[in-house]
Amino acid sequence: MELSFLRSCKRELINGYAKKRHPFRYFSLATTSNGMSRQRTVVLRKLLSDFTFVIYTDSRSQKVMDIRNNNSVSGLFYHPKKLLQIRVEGKAEIITDKAILNEYWKNINENSRKDYTTYLKPGSLINNPDDVSYNLEANNFCVIHIIPNSIEYLQLKRPNHLRILFTKSGADWKGQFIVP
């Protein structure tokens, strides 16, 4: 029975990238650097069939540096109308295969591509927002896969909240109800 909730979770996550206004489109990603947690909002670009999450970033970003030092990450999704929270823990993998990167790059619209072409790296100090300049001949596009080892499903409802912890064992997922 618990696995039906995992299928429901997967449908919601797929809707997160397939439907522009779905609340799971944007989620909080946490990394660790020098013993400190770092959180930021990222865009869910795709969910692969094995529950691998796909996000894009600039290869010079702090999150990439954090992942290179410690690839343990967590993600948090929240759907306010359904009162549904999905928490994911897993390992991040920076994709370096040029053919895979090119496939993803081809699917980014022209206007969005400039986000990965700034001369200065993300987080660089500037005097004015208009000071950002772009190198349209090169890009710093990076794809990150997040391979979860656990997914926690929390549905807030009455008379009882529902909380299920799914853990990956080999290629299979096992679910266990837990106290909310």
N, C-alpha and C positions, 0 to 999 in steps of 0.2 A: 504494500500500500504506500509506503514512504516514497517509492520510486515514481509514483504518479505525481508527487509534488516536485520531484526533480525535473520531470518532463514539463510541468507547468512553469517552473523556474526557467528552463531553457527557452520556452516559447516567449516569455517576457524579455529575456535577454536578446533574443533574435529581433523582437520588436524594437528593442533599444537602438539598434543601428538601422533597421529597415524603415522605421517611422520617425520622421524628423522631430516630432513633438513628444515622443515617448520619454518619460522621466529617466529611463535607464540609458539614454543616449550619452549622458554625462555622468561620470562617477568619480568618487574620490579614490585616488591611488596613494598609498603610503609606502615609502621606502625608509631605509635607515642609513644615516651617515654620521660617523663619529659619535655613536651612541645616542643620537637624536633622531626622533621620528620626523619625517618630512611628508606633508600631504599636499596634494594638488588635485585640481579637477582635470580630468582627461576625457577624451571622446572615445566611446566604444565604436570601433570601425567595423568589427566583424566578430562573430563567434564561430569557430571552426567546429566540425562535427564531434571532436573529442573534448569539447568544452574549453579549448584554448581561446583566450581572449586576445584580440589584436588591437593595438593602439599605435598611433604615429606620433613622432616627436622630432625635434631637431637633435642631431647626433651630438651636439655640443652642450646640451641641456644638463642641468644638475641631476635630473632623474636618471639619465644615462650614466653619469659618473657614479651615482649611488648604486645603481644596479651592477656596474662593473665590480664594485667593492663588496657588495652583498646583494645577491639576487633574490633574497626572500622579500616578498611584497604582499600587501593586502589591498583589497578593493572593497568599496562600500557603495551599494546601490540602494536607492530608496524611492518607492512609488507612493506619493502622498495620498492619492485618491484610494488606492487599494490597501494602504497601511502595510505595505510589504517591504521588508528589508532583506537584501541578499548581501552576505558578507563572504568574501572569497580570500583564501590564503593560498599562496603557491610560490613558484619560482618564475622569475622573469628571464627571458632569453632575448638577447639582442640579435636580430637577424642581420647577417653579413653577406649572405648569398646574393650576388648582384642580379641574377635572373629573377629571384623572388622580389627583391626591392623594385626592379623595373616593372614587374607586373602590378604591384601596388601603386607605384608612381603613375602609371598610365591611367589609373582610375581616379586620380585627383583632378578636380577641375582646375582650369588655368588660373583663375583668380585666387584659389587657395594655395597654389604652388609657391607663391612668393613668401609664404610663412616659413618656408624652409631655405630661403635664399639670402637672409640678411648677412651683411658683411661682419657685423659684430655678433657674438654669441648671445643667446638669451640670458638676461640678467645683467648685461653690461650697462653701466651708467651712461646716460645721455642727458643733454641739457634741455631738449625739447622733443616731443613725440615726432615732430617733423624731421628730426635728425636721423631717423632710421633710413639706411640706404640698402639697396638690394643688388646682388650679383646674379643676374638672371642667366648667366652662362654656367653656373654651378649650383649645386644644392647640398644641403646637409640633412637630407631626408633619412629618417631612421624608423624602422619598424620594430616593435617590441611584442613578443608573444608572452602571455602570462599563462602558465600551465598550472592549474589549480590542483592542490592535494586535498583541500577541504572546501566545502561550500555550506554555509549556514543559511537556512531559510527561516525567517521569522514573519509570521502573519499575525498582526494585532487584530483581535476580534473578540467578541463576547459570545458565549459566557467564558470561553477559555482562549487565550492566545495559543498559537501553534508554533513550535520551534523544532526544527529538524536539523541534525548535523549529518551531512553527507561526506564520507571520506572515500578517497580513491584507493583501491587495492588492485594493483596491476592495471588492467584496462577497465575494471568494473568499479561501480560506485555502490556503496552500502549506506543505507540511511538508518538513523536512530533518532527517535523522538527524545527531546531533552526538555528540561524545565525552562520555561521562558524567562 
